[in-house]
Amino acid sequence: MTSELDVLSGIIRPHRATRLRPRAFFTAWSGVLTFAFDGFSETLLNIKREIERRIPGLRPEYPGSRWPKVTLGALRAGRTLRRAEARMLLDLCATWNEALGSELQPLTVEALSVVVYLCRSLERRVITHRIPLEGGPPDPEDVPPPEHRAQVAHILRQFTEPYLEQYLDRLTLTEHDLTYYRAYHPGTTLVYDLPPGSLPLLDAFVRAVEERLPDYYGWFTPESRHVTLRTLAHTF
């Protein structure tokens, strides 16, 4: 454990603090509700690349960590989104995203955490080892590269009016329901933990969904909210 933590610390600590810029509420495959950012900054992408290069034996990166998002909740077992519920969520997300505008301030990423967890939602943790970014304050020019922003935009475009019918088959998948996220599944991952009380609009959005679709979703605890950078194959 110590040697690999040392490698991760050596990768992360020299970098400057960086930022994540809020982008949109988004309904992912299996109806999972998320809040997306506009992309990983160059700093975070560099960290991800260095991990790939310097830590041998990693499994291929999962698609879910290739773009930055916070997972808010998942459908309860036995619940499925039909076309009517999918359209309701589409309208709700569109309304909230339009209201976001440019008023939300970026989140400053001052540290990343290696988390040893017992379930995929990270609501049950064994260890959270925080590694600060010590290279200085954020650089205003440290933003996601255009091609990465375009990749995130392409993902988010799937859940828009012109593409809804094509996307329905993915929304109605049942693999990633609440049981999937809360079942016993130990592992290790590198994340950015959202600071307590950040982005209070997430709780307001959760309440809005619950009003429209009561008892459809199980919501992860605010304390567990995180952005995954990279699942690590090693359980330290």
C-alpha positions as CSV (number, residue, x, y, z in Angstrom):
1,M,0.0,0.0,0.0
2,T,2.7,2.5,1.0
3,S,4.7,2.2,-2.2
4,E,1.7,2.8,-4.5
5,L,0.4,5.7,-2.3
6,D,3.8,7.2,-2.6
7,V,3.6,7.0,-6.3
8,L,0.2,8.6,-6.3
9,S,1.4,11.3,-3.9
10,G,4.4,11.9,-6.2
11,I,2.1,12.4,-9.2
12,I,-0.5,14.6,-7.5
13,R,1.3,16.8,-5.0
14,P,3.5,18.8,-7.5
15,H,0.4,20.0,-9.5
16,R,-1.3,23.3,-8.9
17,A,-4.9,23.4,-7.5
18,T,-7.4,23.4,-10.4
19,R,-11.1,23.8,-11.0
20,L,-14.2,22.0,-12.2
21,R,-16.8,24.1,-13.9
22,P,-20.5,23.1,-13.5
23,R,-22.2,22.2,-16.7
24,A,-25.6,20.3,-16.5
25,F,-27.9,17.9,-14.9
26,F,-27.9,14.7,-17.0
27,T,-29.8,11.4,-16.9
28,A,-27.3,8.6,-17.7
29,W,-27.8,5.0,-18.7
30,S,-30.2,3.0,-16.5
31,G,-31.8,6.3,-15.5
32,V,-29.0,7.3,-13.2
33,L,-29.2,10.9,-12.3
34,T,-26.0,12.9,-12.4
35,F,-24.6,16.5,-12.4
36,A,-21.9,17.0,-15.0
37,F,-19.0,19.4,-15.3
38,D,-17.7,20.8,-18.6
39,G,-14.6,18.6,-18.6
40,F,-11.4,17.7,-16.8
41,S,-8.9,20.5,-16.7
42,E,-5.4,19.9,-18.2
43,T,-4.1,19.4,-14.7
44,L,-6.6,16.6,-14.0
45,L,-6.1,15.0,-17.4
46,N,-2.3,15.1,-16.8
47,I,-2.8,13.3,-13.4
48,K,-4.9,10.7,-15.1
49,R,-2.3,10.1,-17.8
50,E,0.5,9.9,-15.3
51,I,-1.4,7.3,-13.3
52,E,-1.8,5.2,-16.5
53,R,1.9,5.5,-17.2
54,R,3.4,5.0,-13.7
55,I,1.1,2.5,-12.0
56,P,1.4,-0.9,-13.8
57,G,-1.4,-3.5,-13.9
58,L,-4.4,-1.1,-14.0
59,R,-7.5,-2.3,-15.7
60,P,-8.7,-0.3,-18.7
61,E,-10.5,2.9,-17.5
62,Y,-14.2,2.6,-17.2
63,P,-16.3,4.9,-19.5
64,G,-17.9,6.6,-16.4
65,S,-14.6,8.2,-15.2
66,R,-13.7,9.6,-18.6
67,W,-15.8,12.6,-18.0
68,P,-16.4,14.5,-14.7
69,K,-19.7,14.1,-13.0
70,V,-21.3,13.6,-9.6
71,T,-23.8,10.7,-9.3
72,L,-26.8,11.8,-7.3
73,G,-29.0,8.7,-7.2
74,A,-30.3,5.6,-9.0
75,L,-33.6,4.0,-9.6
76,R,-34.9,1.7,-6.9
77,A,-35.0,-2.0,-7.7
78,G,-38.0,-2.8,-9.9
79,R,-38.4,0.7,-11.2
80,T,-37.9,1.5,-14.9
81,L,-38.2,4.7,-16.8
82,R,-40.9,4.5,-19.4
83,R,-41.2,7.1,-22.2
84,A,-43.4,9.4,-20.1
85,E,-41.0,9.4,-17.1
86,A,-38.0,9.9,-19.4
87,R,-39.7,12.9,-21.0
88,M,-40.6,14.3,-17.5
89,L,-36.9,14.1,-16.5
90,L,-35.8,15.6,-19.9
91,D,-38.1,18.6,-19.3
92,L,-36.9,18.9,-15.7
93,C,-33.2,18.8,-16.5
94,A,-33.7,21.2,-19.4
95,T,-35.5,23.7,-17.1
96,W,-32.8,23.5,-14.4
97,N,-30.0,23.6,-16.9
98,E,-31.4,26.8,-18.5
99,A,-31.7,28.4,-15.0
100,L,-28.0,27.5,-14.2
101,G,-26.7,30.1,-16.7
102,S,-23.2,31.3,-15.8
103,E,-24.0,32.0,-12.2
104,L,-22.5,28.9,-10.7
105,Q,-18.9,29.4,-9.6
106,P,-16.3,26.6,-10.4
107,L,-15.3,24.2,-7.6
108,T,-11.7,24.6,-6.6
109,V,-9.9,21.2,-6.5
110,E,-7.3,21.5,-3.8
111,A,-6.9,17.8,-3.0
112,L,-7.8,14.4,-4.4
113,S,-8.6,11.3,-2.3
114,V,-7.7,7.7,-2.5
115,V,-10.7,5.8,-1.2
116,V,-10.9,2.2,-0.2
117,Y,-14.7,1.5,-0.4
118,L,-17.2,-1.3,0.3
119,C,-19.8,-0.2,-2.2
120,R,-19.8,1.6,-5.5
121,S,-21.6,4.7,-4.2
122,L,-18.7,5.3,-1.8
123,E,-21.3,5.6,1.1
124,R,-19.3,2.9,2.9
125,R,-15.6,3.6,3.1
126,V,-12.8,1.9,4.9
127,I,-10.1,4.5,4.2
128,T,-10.1,8.0,2.7
129,H,-6.5,9.2,2.2
130,R,-6.4,12.9,1.1
131,I,-3.5,14.0,-1.1
132,P,-3.2,17.8,-1.6
133,L,-2.3,19.6,-4.8
134,E,0.6,21.7,-3.6
135,G,2.0,23.4,-6.7
136,G,0.2,26.7,-6.1
137,P,-3.2,28.3,-6.7
138,P,-5.3,27.5,-9.8
139,D,-4.1,28.9,-13.1
140,P,-6.9,30.7,-14.9
141,E,-5.7,29.1,-18.2
142,D,-6.0,25.6,-16.8
143,V,-9.2,24.6,-18.5
144,P,-10.4,21.5,-20.3
145,P,-8.9,21.2,-23.8
146,P,-11.4,21.8,-26.6
147,E,-11.5,18.1,-27.8
148,H,-12.3,17.0,-24.3
149,R,-15.1,19.5,-23.8
150,A,-16.5,18.4,-27.2
151,Q,-16.5,14.8,-25.9
152,V,-18.4,15.8,-22.8
153,A,-20.9,17.8,-24.9
154,H,-21.4,14.8,-27.2
155,I,-22.3,12.7,-24.1
156,L,-24.7,15.3,-22.7
157,R,-26.3,15.8,-26.2
158,Q,-27.8,12.2,-26.0
159,F,-30.3,13.4,-23.4
160,T,-31.9,16.2,-25.4
161,E,-35.1,16.4,-27.4
162,P,-33.7,15.6,-30.8
163,Y,-32.1,12.4,-29.6
164,L,-34.5,11.2,-26.9
165,E,-36.1,8.3,-28.9
166,Q,-32.6,6.9,-29.8
167,Y,-31.5,7.2,-26.1
168,L,-34.6,5.5,-24.6
169,D,-33.1,2.0,-24.9
170,R,-30.2,3.1,-22.7
171,L,-32.4,4.8,-20.2
172,T,-34.4,1.7,-19.7
173,L,-31.5,-0.6,-19.0
174,T,-31.7,-2.1,-15.5
175,E,-28.1,-3.0,-14.7
176,H,-27.3,0.0,-12.6
177,D,-30.1,0.4,-10.2
178,L,-29.8,1.3,-6.5
179,T,-28.8,-2.2,-5.6
180,Y,-25.9,-2.1,-7.9
181,Y,-24.5,1.0,-6.2
182,R,-25.1,-0.1,-2.6
183,A,-24.4,-3.8,-2.8
184,Y,-21.1,-5.1,-1.2
185,H,-18.4,-4.4,-3.8
186,P,-14.9,-3.6,-2.3
187,G,-12.4,-1.6,-4.3
188,T,-10.1,1.4,-4.5
189,T,-10.5,4.6,-6.4
190,L,-9.1,8.1,-6.8
191,V,-11.8,10.8,-6.5
192,Y,-12.4,14.5,-5.8
193,D,-14.7,14.7,-2.8
194,L,-17.1,17.6,-3.0
195,P,-16.7,19.9,0.0
196,P,-19.6,19.8,2.5
197,G,-22.3,22.3,1.5
198,S,-21.0,22.9,-2.0
199,L,-23.5,23.1,-4.8
200,P,-26.6,23.3,-2.7
201,L,-28.7,23.3,-5.9
202,L,-28.0,19.5,-6.0
203,D,-30.2,19.0,-3.0
204,A,-32.9,21.3,-4.5
205,F,-32.8,19.3,-7.7
206,V,-33.2,16.0,-5.8
207,R,-36.3,17.5,-4.1
208,A,-37.7,18.5,-7.5
209,V,-37.3,15.0,-8.9
210,E,-38.8,13.4,-5.8
211,E,-41.8,15.7,-6.2
212,R,-42.3,14.6,-9.8
213,L,-41.3,10.9,-9.4
214,P,-41.9,10.0,-5.8
215,D,-40.2,6.8,-4.6
216,Y,-38.6,6.1,-8.0
217,Y,-35.1,7.0,-6.8
218,G,-32.8,6.2,-4.0
219,W,-30.5,9.2,-3.3
220,F,-26.9,8.9,-2.2
221,T,-25.8,10.7,0.9
222,P,-24.4,14.2,0.3
223,E,-21.3,13.3,2.2
224,S,-20.5,10.6,-0.4
225,R,-20.7,12.9,-3.4
226,H,-17.6,12.7,-5.5
227,V,-16.1,13.0,-9.0
228,T,-14.2,9.8,-10.0
229,L,-10.9,10.3,-11.7
230,R,-9.8,6.7,-11.9
231,T,-10.7,3.4,-10.5
232,L,-7.6,1.7,-9.2
233,A,-7.2,-2.1,-9.8
234,H,-5.3,-2.5,-6.5
235,T,-7.2,-2.7,-3.3
236,F,-4.5,-1.2,-1.0
